[in-house]
Amino acid sequence: MDQDTEKQTLEELKKLNRTLDNIIYTIDYIDRDGNPSFIILDLMKSFLIRVVILVLL
């Protein structure tokens, strides 16, 4: 991998990570508004959502 491609890939990953954070935040916000859940479950859920989205890409 040359350096330009590496930089571009890194930038895309950073954008993707920000997008995932926003999606997870929105889902957590909706969930908390609907019914309160345990912090550990929220962490596990956000991790699983991240994994699923990354796998789908």
N, C-alpha and C positions, 0 to 999 in steps of 0.2 A: 504494500500500500504506500503510495507516495504521500508526501506531507499535506498537499492540498486536499486530497481525498479524505485523509484522516481528520483534518480540521473541519471539513464539511460534515462528515459523519458525526463528529463530536457535537457540532452545532445543532444538527438535526436531533440528536439524542437529548440535548438540553431542552430544546423546544418541546419534544415529546414528553419529557419528564414534567415540565411546567404544565402542559396540557393535562397529563394524568393527575397531577396535584389538584388542578381545578375541577376535573371531573369527580375525583374522590371527595373533595371538599363539598361539592354540590350534593353528591349522594349522601354524605354524612349529615349535611345540613337538613336535607329532606327527611332522612331517617330520624334524626333527633327531634324534628318538628312533629313527626307522626307519633313515634313512641320511643322513649328513652331506652338505651341499651348499654351494656357494660363496655367500659373503655377497652378491655382486652379484645372483645368481639369486634369493636370498631377497627382496632389495629389489624386484626386478622383479616377482616373484610377488605380493608384498603389494600393490604398486601396481596390478597387473592385477586382483587380487581386488577391491580397492576400486572400480575402474572398473566392473567387471562388476556388482557389487552395486548401485552407484548407478544404472547404466543399467537394471537390472531393476526398480528402484523407480520 
